[in-house]
Amino acid sequence: MYATDYPHGFKNGFLWGGATAASQIEGAWNIDGKKLSGAECIRGAKEGETHSTLDEATRQSIEEAVNSDSDRDYPKRHGNDFYHRYPEDIKLLAEMGFKAFRISIAWSRIFPNGDELTPNEKGLAFYDRVFDEMHKYGIEPVVTLSHYEMPVGLTLKYNGWASREAITDFTRYTATVFKRYKGKVKYWMTFNEINTGTTGFHATGALEDGLKTTDEKLQLRYQALHHQFVASALATKQLHEIIPGAKMGCMLARMQTYPATCNPADVIMAQKVDQLNLFFTDVQVRGEYPEYMNRYFGEHHIVIKMLAGDQELLKRYPVDYLSLSYYMSSATAAKAGHDATAEATGNQYAVRNKYLKQTPWGWQIDPQGLRVALNTLWDRYRVPLFVVENGMGTYDKFSDDGKIHDSYRVDYLRAHIEQMKEAVKDGVDLMGYLTWAPIDLVSFSTSQMSKRYGFVYVDLDDNGQGTLKRTPKDSFYWYKKVIATNGEDLK
């Protein structure tokens, strides 16, 4: 709509804060009735590795994990001990001036095996205490219902989201927490980075033993994702009925990509890669499967099994807002060129962008890509957007003065906030900005503590050794100033 002016900064009530996940911070994996989630059955990366076995799980490896009581082999079992230290941690967030704090509820803390008919009261009571502590400081909870944390009992029972039975168990869980936390939580999200389900187990809870071809695996993964789409629509329906005025969001890992060159073949391939990313928000925001996926499914021999009424359900109950993570961008080529860093992915090649620097873990730093992503999503969907993850995983070391001078983190975040403000000036309706992660935690992709994101240092190493002492870094005080000025003072 035409206007004679445009926004020049972040709106009043902008939700500044940070984001975490239960399996990366809580610990307490086997107390107060909790049982294992899939995330807590993934071994950590070995020395010299850049990732852990996220999607290489087999029934044998899962059964071995279930029978193991080690939290050294499975680092997400110890997290950073938020379960016992949440008052201290939330107080630190309040000191920074947080307006919002994103956490996830561990499904297996509420329904330990996933299929119980009665919830675990001790698990429910824990989140009551956490939400009450947040409200004490005026911090708005933003709650993810499923952050790669499906109870492993459901993987062993019926292979996770590959089975439609998961919808019934999930909606029993969602109805339970909506009723319990009515009046305490306004902002909810269904599945964290749902698009990563195309890579397998960590997001689908489904094992792929016996599947040999890529197309066979894609069939299972997209079928599991369809069940998540249906569960998301049903959860949105429940939320609006149980907590009128509450908001449900979906969550996309925004994989911003550019054509590697202006060669039309690269442009077309980049468009295809982009569509495979936006497919998930097309379903959850627009409420329907986009036509371009029909060709993709056909070429990969994928047939989505639906029940009568599934597509009508998706159309009738889309989400209220679109949340996203943004860490990096990539470039896409149609074929391998002379760039030795090109990495084959299916029929396209992800190519290093020579204009961008990288983190120690090889993630390309592209602040302007966040502006591109926000404009793309706003133009396509016209629903409020919410950046719920953005940060740089890197090494931190204490200086001789006993402090951590993480100017590199400040530089990274400042550049992204500046581009976010440019997107707001462009007309994007942006709800808030939550950094990943405000307090050092166990990395999801590597299960390492040494890959640090936080404003607060946690004394814990990759072997799970340390005092767990919390120490604010320089970025802690910088972000406090950013929040106090609603993003105006970024120096």
N, C-alpha and C positions, 0 to 999 in steps of 0.2 A: 504494500500500500504506500502511495506517495506521501512523503512528509518533507518539511522544509529543514529538518535537522536529523541527526543520527546519533546513536549512543557514543559517548566518548570514554566510557569506562565501565567497570563492572557494576551491575545493578545493586541496589540496596537489598540486603538479605542474601547476597551471594554466599554459597556454602563452601567456605574454605575449610580444608582439613586434610585428612589422610585416610589410607585404606590398608586393610590387612585381611588375612584369611585364618579361620580357626586352626586348620592343620599346620599352619606355619608359625603360629604364636602360642597356642594354648598349652601344649604339653598335656600332662594328666591324662594320658591316652587309655589308661586302664583303671581309673578310679571313679567312684561315685556312679557306677553302673555303665560307664561308657565302654563301647567295643570299637574295633578297628574300622576305619574307613579305607577306601582304596588308596588314598594318598599316603597313608601310614604303612602301606605294604610295598611301597616303592623304595628300593635300595638307593642309598646315596651314591653320588659319583665317586669313583675311585681316584686316587691321586693322579693328576695329569689329564683327567677327563674333563670335558666341558659341559657334560650333561649326564643326568642319571637315566635309569631305565624306565622312563615314563610310560612308554607304549610297547615295551617288550615283555610285558607280564604274560605268564602262562598259568594254567591251573596249578601246575606243580609249584611255580614260584610263589603264587599267592598262598597256597596251602603251607608252604615252608614259612612264609611270613606270619601267617596266623599262629603257627606253632612256635614262633620265636618270641622271646621276651626282651629282645635287644632294642634299645633305642639309639645305640651307636651305629648299627647297620642301617637303621631306619630313622634318620634324624628328625623327620617330621613328628615323631612320637614325643620328642622333648620340647620342640619349639623354643620359645624364649621364656617359658613359664608364666605366660599371661594369666593362666588359670588361677595362680596364687598371687600374682603381682598386679592384677588389674587396677586396684585403687591407686597404686603408685604410678602406673603407666598413664591412666586417665588424668591424674593430677598434672603430669608433665604436659599432656596434650592441652589441658585447660590453661596452663601457664603460657603456652604459645598462642592462646586465643582461639582455639579450634571452634568452628561453628558446627562441624559435622565430623563424624568418625564412622567409617565403613568397617563393619566386621561381618563375618559369616557365622551362621548357626551350624554347628556340627550335627548333621542329621543323626549320626550314630551316637550322639550324646542324648538325644531325645528318644529315638527308637533304636536301641543298640544293634539289633540284627536287621532292622529296617522293616520288618513285617509284623511287629507286635501290634496288638490292638489297643494296648494301654501304654501311654508314654511314661518315660522315666522321670519322676518328679524331681530328683536331684539335678538332672540336667536342665529342666525347665527353670528351677530355682536359681541356678547359676546365672543364666541370662537375665533373669529378673534383677539380680544384684548388679550386673554389668550395666543394664539400661538405667537403673536407678542412680548409679554412680555417674553416668554420663549426664543425666538430667540435672543432677546436683550442680553441675558446672554450666548448664545451658547448652550442652552439646547434643546436636540432633543425631540419633542413630540412623545409619543407612545400612540395611541388612540384606545380605546375599543369602538366598535360601539354599543354594547348592554351589559350592565353590570347590569343585573337583573332590567332593567328600561323600560320595555314595557309600553307605554301609557295605563293607565287603561281604557281609552275609548274603546280600542280594546278588552279588556277583556269583557266589558259590551256589545259590539256590536256583536262579533262573537266568544267569548271565547278564545281569544288570539291565541297562536300558535297551538291550537287544530284544528284551521281552516286553510286551505290552502290559504285563502284570505290574511293572514298575510304576505305571501311571497311578494305579490304585494306592500303592504304598506311599508314593510321593504326595498325593493330594490328601491322604490321611494326616501326614506330617504337616503340610502347609496349613490345613484347617486348624490343627492343634496350636501351632504357633501364632496364627492370626488371632485366634480367640484369646490365647494367653496374654499376648502383648498388645492387645487393643488399648489404645490410649498411651502407649509407650513408644510405638514405632509408626511413623508416617510413611517413610520412604523404603520401599522394598525392591529387590531385584531377583529375577528367577535364576538363570544359569550363568555363572561366570564364564566369559569368553566362549560362548556356546560354539562358535565356529571352529574352535580347536578340536572339537569332537571328530573332525575329519581325519585326525591323525591317530585316533584310537583310544585305548583303555583309560587314560587318565581322566578323560571327560565323559566317556560312555559307560565306564564300569563293565565293559564287555570284553571278554577274552577272545582271542582269534586263533586258538589252537586248531590246526588242521586246515586253515585257509591259506592257500598257496599263492594265489594271484592277487594283484592289486585290485582288480575289479571285484573279486570275492570279498575283499576287506572293505572296499567302498560300499558294497551292498549292505553289509552289516552296519557300518558306521552311519550311513544316511537313514537306514531304517531306525536305528537307535535315536538319531536326531529327530526324526518325525515324532517318535514317542515323547521326546522332550518338548517339541513344539506344542503338542496336544496338552501335555501336563502344564506348560506355561499358560496356555489359554484358560484352562480350568482353574489354575491358581489365581489368575487375574480376576476371573468371575467370582471366586470365593472372596478375594480381598475386598472387592467393591461391595459385596453383600455384607461381609462381617465388619469391615471398618470403612464406612462411607467417608469419602474425602481422602483416603489413603491413596498413594500413588505406586504403581507397579512399573518397573523398568526392565528392559532386556539389556544384555551386556555383550558388546562386540569387541573382540581384539581387532582393532582397526589396522589392517595390513596395507598401509598406503604404499602404492607402487607407481613407478613412472616407466614409460617406455625407455629402454636403454639407449635408443637413438630415435631419430625422426623417420626411420625406415617404416613404412606402413605395416610391414609384417610384425615389427616390434610393438607398434601402436595397437594393433588388433590383439596380440597376445597379452599385452598389459590390460586391455579392456576385459578379456576373458578372465584373467586372474582377479581383477577387481570385482567382477560379477560373482565369482565364487566366494568372495568375502562378503559382499552385500546381500547375497542370497538370504542369509540368516535374518537380517533386519527387514528385508522385503517381506518375509513370512511373519515376523513378530510385530512389525509396525504397520505394514500395508495389509497384512492379514491374508496373504495368498502366496502360493508358489508362483514365482515368475516364469514366464514362458521360456526364457533362455535356458532354464535348467532342464527342460524336456529334451533338448538336444544332448546336453551333457549326460543325462541319465541314459539316454538311448545309446550313445556311443560307448558307454561303460557298462552296458547290460545291467543297469540298476532299475529295479521295479519296486516302487514304494507301496507297501501293503497298507491300505487305509480302510477304516470302517466307514460306513455310511454316516455322514454328518461331521466327519473330521474337518473337511474344508470349510463347512459352514461355521463350525466352532472357532476356527482360526480367524475367520473374517469378523465374527461377532465380538471377539474379546482380544483385540490388540492391546499392546502395552500403552502406558500413558507417557512415558519418556524413554529416550534412548541414551544409555550410558555406554561409555567406551573406555578402553585402555589404549594408550598410545605411547610407544617407546622409540620407534624407529621407522624408517621407510626402506624400500628396496627398489631396484630397477629390474625390469623384465625384458628378456631378449627371446626372440622366437627360435634362435639356434645359437649354438656355441660359437663364440668369436675368438679373438686373440687374447681376451682377458683371462688370465690364468686363475682368477678367483671365481669364475663362473661356476655355479653349482646347479646341476641338473635337478629339476623337480617336475616329474611327469614329462610333458612335452615342451615345457618352457624352461628357461634358465634364469635363475636369480643372479644378478650381476652386481658386483660392488660398484657403488657410486663414487667416482673419483673426487667429487666435490665435497664429500662428507667425511668427517672424522669418525672414529669408532671407540667404543668402550673397551676395556680389557677383555670382555667376553665377545667382542666382535659385533656388537649392536651398533648400527649406523646412527649417528646423532643428527637429527634433522628437525629443528624447531619449526621451520616454515612448513614442513609437512603436516604439522598439527593444524595450522591455519587452513591448509588445503583440505585436510580430512573434515574439519568442522564445517567448512563451506559446502563440501560435497554432501555430507549427511543432512545438513539443514535444507539445502536445495531439493534434495530427494524426498525428504520425509515431513518437514514442517512440523515437527514435534520438538519440545524442549530437549536440549542435549546436556549431558553431564559427563565431564571428564572424571572418571573414578579411579584411574591409575595413570601415573606418569612419574618416571624417576630414572635414576641411573645407578645400576649395580656396579660397584667398584671397590677397590681396596681402601681401607682407612688405617692410618697409623697415628699413634700419639707422638706429638713433638716433644722436644726436651722440656718444654714448660708444662707438660702434663695435659695438654689440650689437643683436640683434633681440629686442625684448620682446613676444613673441606671446601675451599674456595671453588674447586672443580664442580662440586655439587650445586653450589649457589649459582655458578655460571650456567650450568645446564638448566636448572629450574627457571632462572630469570629469563633466559632466552625463550623458553616455552611459554611462560606467562605473557611475555611481550607479544608473541604471536597469537596467543589466545585473545588478548585484548584487541589485536587487529581484526580477528574474526568477529568479535562483538561489534566493532565499528562497521564491519561489512554487513551487519544485520542479523547475525546468528543469535538465537535465543539460548543462552548458556546459563544453566542452573548453578554450577559450582565446579570446584576443582579440588580433587583429592589426590595427594601425592602417594606414590608407592615407594616405601612404606615409612611411616613416621618414626618407628622404632625398629632397629635391626631385627631381622627374623631369618628363619631358614628359607633359603631361596627355593622356589618351587621347581625350577628347571634343573638345578644342580644339587639341591639339598645341602648347600654350603652356607655357613655363616660368614665366610670371608667375602662373599659377594654381598656387600652391604649397601643399603638404600637409605637408612634412617637419618633423622635429625638427632636421634639419641643412640649412642653407642651401647651395645650390650656385650659385656665381658663373657664371651663364649666362643670357642673355636670350632673348627670343622669336625673335631672328634667329640664334641659335646662337653668339653672341659672348660671350666671358668667359674667365676663367682656370680655371674648374672647381674653384676652391678650395672646400673644405668648411668651414663654420663652424657650430658648434652654436648653437641658439636657446635662449631661456629654457625652452621646452617640453622640450628635451633633458634638462635636469636635473630637471624636474618628473616626467617619465615614468620616469626612473631611480629616483626615490623611490617612485613607484607600484609598480613591479615589485619593488623591494626589500622592500616591506611587503605584497606579494600583494594590492594593491588596497585596503589599509586606510587609508593616508595619502594623501588626495586633495587636500590643501590646497595 
